[in-house]
Amino acid sequence: MRIIESISQLNKTGCVLSIGNFDGVHIGHSQILAVAKETAARRGTELVVLTFEPHPVMVLQPHKGIGVLTPMALKQHLLKQAGVDTLVVLNCDVELLSLSARDFVNRVLLDGIEPSVIVEGENFHFGAGRSGNVDVLRQLGAEAGFEIIVVEPEMVRLARGQIRSSSSLIRHLLQTGQVVDADAALGRPYKLFGQVVVGKGKGKRLGFPTANIEPSDEIIPADGVYAGFVAIAESRDEICKTAAKQLAALSIGRSRTYGADNPLLVEAHILEGKVDELYGKWLAMDFVGRIRDQKKFKTEKDLAEKIATDCEKARELLNDYHDKK
């Protein structure tokens, strides 16, 4: 997959285009990309995805501090897996976001890309104030000479029932600890990654050494103890491509047993195999199931006994997950 940062670098050959943030590259995005890829193959042209960095909300409403589901390195890897030929990553700024729907089509699509077909979901919006939708795009496409294909939303069965998969839904599921439902909406476990940093050694003292990571701008699931798989790599790019296979018990919380003002810790206790020195390496956590909420224990002995139980529960959940896959 070719990655470029300017539409001037594109060959204007009547590509099939899909536009969006693609945060999460979830099952709804996957369906859009599958339709776009099939359309491109049928027409003998390439599939181009146009995305934006940073997320528009971070530009227009930075106070919201919205976390992303897929940092750009991971998004690039997932889009490549989906069969995208060229990824255009446009710098997202106020000037770009201030373009009207018609100006966006004229300046970005017609002057820059010249697509023959644009494939989008029915909830697609573009232009200042999200003023453009698929009906507007279809009207502008009829004037400009490109076709619009609208893909129906992908529904996912969650504990609450059938619902349309979306990035905002998945953020909510993660922020409330519902990682099983997030897995269903994403089409894979949620991946959180970062460099391994030095911890305080409390887990090792209890007999359960952990690797602590410092995530970047990703959504961090709700405080709790989880079952998951981990992967280890030497770089950010490599960790995005490495399948997480080592069984682990994952913990997100503030070590309330040791006081009320501790910083948030994101850590993994690897359940099998020999673990080498990890400081400075990159570690990814794939969240598969939630074991329990965080709680304060009266003694370290009580905490260690609970961690032992958590580890056994994690093994059970992960083996069941593996068997189902």
C-alpha positions in Angstrom: 0.0 0.0 0.0 1.3 3.4 -1.0 1.0 6.1 1.7 1.0 9.8 0.6 0.3 13.1 2.3 -0.7 15.2 -0.7 -3.3 14.6 -3.4 -0.9 16.1 -5.9 1.0 12.8 -5.7 -1.9 10.8 -7.0 -2.2 9.4 -10.5 -5.6 10.7 -11.8 -6.8 7.4 -13.3 -10.4 7.4 -12.2 -9.9 5.5 -9.0 -12.5 4.1 -6.6 -12.4 6.3 -3.6 -13.6 6.1 0.0 -13.4 9.0 2.4 -13.5 9.0 6.2 -11.7 8.9 9.5 -11.9 5.1 9.6 -11.2 5.2 13.3 -11.3 1.6 14.5 -11.5 0.1 11.0 -14.5 -1.7 12.5 -17.0 -4.1 10.8 -18.9 -1.3 9.2 -15.7 0.2 7.7 -14.7 -3.3 6.6 -17.9 -3.7 4.7 -17.5 -0.4 2.9 -13.9 -1.3 2.0 -14.9 -4.7 0.7 -17.5 -3.1 -1.6 -15.0 -0.5 -2.7 -12.3 -3.2 -3.4 -14.6 -5.3 -5.4 -15.7 -2.3 -7.4 -12.1 -1.3 -8.1 -11.3 -4.8 -9.2 -14.3 -4.9 -11.6 -13.3 -1.6 -13.1 -9.6 -2.4 -13.3 -8.5 0.6 -11.2 -7.1 1.2 -7.8 -8.8 1.6 -4.4 -7.8 4.9 -2.8 -8.8 5.8 0.8 -8.7 9.5 1.9 -8.4 10.0 5.6 -7.4 12.8 8.0 -4.8 13.4 10.7 -5.5 14.5 13.4 -9.1 13.6 14.0 -11.4 16.5 13.1 -12.8 16.7 16.7 -9.3 17.3 18.0 -9.1 20.3 15.7 -12.5 21.8 16.2 -13.1 20.8 19.9 -9.7 20.1 21.4 -11.1 20.5 24.9 -13.0 17.2 24.4 -9.7 15.3 24.4 -11.2 12.5 22.3 -9.2 9.3 22.3 -8.7 7.3 19.1 -9.4 3.6 18.6 -6.6 3.2 16.0 -3.5 5.4 16.0 -2.3 6.1 12.5 0.3 3.3 12.5 -2.3 0.7 13.4 -4.9 2.2 11.0 -2.4 2.0 8.1 -1.8 -1.6 8.8 -5.5 -2.5 9.0 -6.3 -0.6 5.8 -3.4 -2.4 4.0 -4.9 -5.7 5.2 -8.3 -4.6 3.8 -6.8 -4.2 0.3 -6.3 -0.5 0.0 -3.9 0.4 -2.8 -3.2 4.0 -1.9 -3.8 5.8 1.4 -3.9 9.6 1.3 -3.4 11.1 4.8 -4.4 14.8 4.6 -3.4 17.2 7.3 -6.7 18.1 9.1 -6.8 21.8 9.9 -9.4 24.6 10.3 -9.1 25.6 6.7 -9.9 22.2 5.4 -12.8 21.7 7.8 -14.2 25.1 6.8 -14.7 24.1 3.2 -18.4 23.9 2.2 -19.6 20.5 0.8 -19.4 21.8 -2.8 -15.9 23.4 -2.3 -14.6 20.2 -0.7 -15.8 18.2 -3.8 -14.4 20.8 -6.2 -11.0 21.5 -4.6 -10.2 18.1 -3.1 -12.0 15.5 -5.2 -12.2 17.0 -8.6 -9.1 19.2 -8.7 -7.0 16.6 -6.8 -8.3 13.0 -7.1 -10.8 12.7 -10.0 -12.5 9.5 -8.8 -14.8 7.5 -11.0 -16.7 6.1 -8.0 -17.0 7.0 -4.4 -18.1 4.4 -1.9 -19.5 5.5 1.5 -21.7 4.4 4.3 -25.2 5.9 4.6 -24.1 8.0 7.6 -21.3 9.7 5.7 -21.0 13.5 6.2 -18.6 16.0 4.9 -18.1 19.8 4.5 -18.2 22.6 7.1 -20.6 21.7 9.9 -21.1 18.2 8.4 -23.4 20.0 5.9 -22.9 17.4 3.2 -24.4 13.9 3.3 -24.7 11.0 0.7 -27.6 12.7 -1.0 -25.6 15.9 -1.4 -22.6 13.9 -2.6 -24.8 12.0 -5.1 -26.2 15.3 -6.5 -22.6 16.8 -6.8 -21.4 13.5 -8.3 -24.1 13.7 -11.0 -22.9 17.2 -11.9 -19.2 16.2 -11.9 -19.4 12.8 -13.5 -18.6 10.4 -10.7 -20.8 7.6 -9.3 -21.9 7.1 -5.7 -22.3 3.7 -4.1 -23.9 3.8 -0.6 -23.3 0.7 1.6 -25.9 -0.2 4.2 -24.9 -0.1 7.8 -23.4 -3.2 9.3 -25.4 -4.4 12.3 -23.9 -6.2 15.2 -25.5 -8.3 17.9 -24.5 -7.0 21.4 -25.8 -7.8 24.9 -28.3 -4.9 24.4 -29.5 -6.3 21.0 -28.9 -5.4 17.4 -27.2 -2.0 16.8 -25.2 -0.3 14.0 -21.5 -0.6 14.5 -19.8 2.8 14.8 -16.6 4.4 16.3 -18.6 6.3 18.9 -20.4 3.1 20.0 -17.1 1.3 20.4 -15.6 4.2 22.4 -18.6 4.0 24.8 -18.2 0.2 25.1 -14.5 0.5 26.0 -15.1 3.3 28.4 -17.6 1.2 30.2 -15.5 -2.0 30.2 -17.6 -3.9 27.7 -14.7 -5.4 25.8 -16.6 -8.4 24.5 -19.1 -6.2 22.8 -16.3 -4.0 21.5 -14.7 -7.1 20.0 -18.0 -7.9 18.2 -18.3 -4.3 16.9 -14.7 -4.1 15.8 -14.5 -7.6 14.3 -11.4 -8.3 16.5 -10.2 -7.6 20.0 -9.5 -4.0 20.9 -5.7 -3.4 20.8 -4.0 -1.0 23.2 -0.2 -0.5 22.8 2.7 1.5 24.1 6.3 1.3 25.2 7.1 -0.7 28.3 8.1 1.7 31.2 9.6 1.1 34.6 7.0 0.3 37.3 7.2 0.2 41.0 7.8 -3.6 41.2 4.8 -4.3 43.4 3.6 -7.1 41.1 6.9 -8.8 41.2 7.0 -8.6 45.0 3.6 -10.3 45.0 4.8 -13.1 42.7 3.0 -11.7 39.6 5.5 -9.5 37.7 3.9 -7.1 35.2 4.9 -5.1 32.2 3.6 -1.5 32.5 3.0 0.5 29.3 2.4 4.1 28.6 -0.3 4.4 25.9 -0.4 7.4 23.6 -3.6 8.9 22.5 -5.7 5.7 22.4 -8.9 5.1 24.3 -8.1 3.3 27.6 -10.8 0.8 28.6 -12.5 1.3 32.0 -10.6 0.4 35.2 -10.7 -3.3 35.8 -9.0 -6.6 35.4 -9.2 -8.3 32.0 -8.2 -11.4 30.1 -6.2 -10.8 26.9 -3.4 -11.6 24.6 -0.2 -9.6 24.3 2.5 -9.2 21.7 6.0 -7.7 22.1 8.1 -6.0 19.4 11.0 -3.6 19.0 9.2 -0.7 17.4 5.8 1.0 17.0 5.4 -0.1 13.4 6.3 -3.7 14.2 3.9 -4.0 17.1 1.0 -3.0 14.8 1.9 -5.9 12.6 2.6 -8.5 15.3 -0.2 -10.9 16.2 -0.9 -10.9 20.0 -0.8 -14.6 21.1 0.7 -14.7 24.6 -1.9 -15.3 27.3 -2.1 -12.5 29.9 -4.1 -11.0 32.7 -4.4 -7.3 32.1 -5.0 -4.6 34.7 -6.1 -1.0 34.4 -6.3 1.0 37.7 -4.7 3.0 40.4 -3.5 0.4 42.9 -5.9 1.5 45.5 -4.6 -1.1 48.0 -1.5 1.1 48.2 -3.2 4.5 48.6 -5.7 6.9 47.0 -3.4 9.1 44.9 -1.6 6.6 42.7 -1.3 7.3 38.9 -3.3 5.2 36.4 -1.4 2.0 35.6 -1.9 -0.1 32.4 -0.1 -3.4 33.0 0.0 -7.0 31.8 1.0 -10.2 33.6 2.1 -12.7 31.0 0.7 -16.1 32.0 3.0 -18.5 30.1 6.6 -18.8 28.8 9.7 -17.1 29.8 9.6 -13.3 29.8 12.8 -11.5 28.9 13.7 -7.9 29.8 11.0 -5.7 28.2 11.9 -2.1 29.2 11.9 0.1 26.1 10.2 -2.5 23.9 6.7 -2.1 22.6 3.8 -4.2 24.0 0.3 -4.6 22.6 -2.7 -5.8 24.6 -5.7 -7.4 22.9 -8.7 -7.2 25.3 -10.8 -10.4 25.2 -12.9 -10.5 28.4 -13.5 -8.6 31.7 -12.8 -10.4 34.9 -13.8 -7.9 37.6 -13.8 -4.3 38.8 -10.8 -2.9 40.6 -11.1 -2.9 44.4 -9.1 -2.1 47.5 -7.7 -5.0 49.5 -6.9 -5.0 53.2 -3.6 -6.7 52.9 -1.0 -7.6 50.2 -1.8 -11.3 51.0 -5.4 -10.8 50.1 -4.4 -9.0 46.9 -2.0 -11.8 45.9 -4.7 -14.4 46.4 -7.1 -12.5 44.3 -4.6 -12.0 41.5 -4.0 -15.8 41.5 -7.7 -16.3 41.0 -7.7 -13.7 38.3 -5.0 -15.4 36.4 -6.9 -18.7 36.5 -10.0 -17.0 35.2 -8.0 -15.3 32.5 -6.7 -18.7 31.3 -10.2 -20.1 31.1 -11.6 -17.1 29.2 -8.7 -17.1 26.8 -8.8 -20.8 26.1 -12.6 -20.6 25.5 -12.0 -17.6 23.1 -9.3 -19.5 21.2 -11.6 -22.6 20.9 -14.4 -20.5 19.5 -12.2 -18.9 16.9 
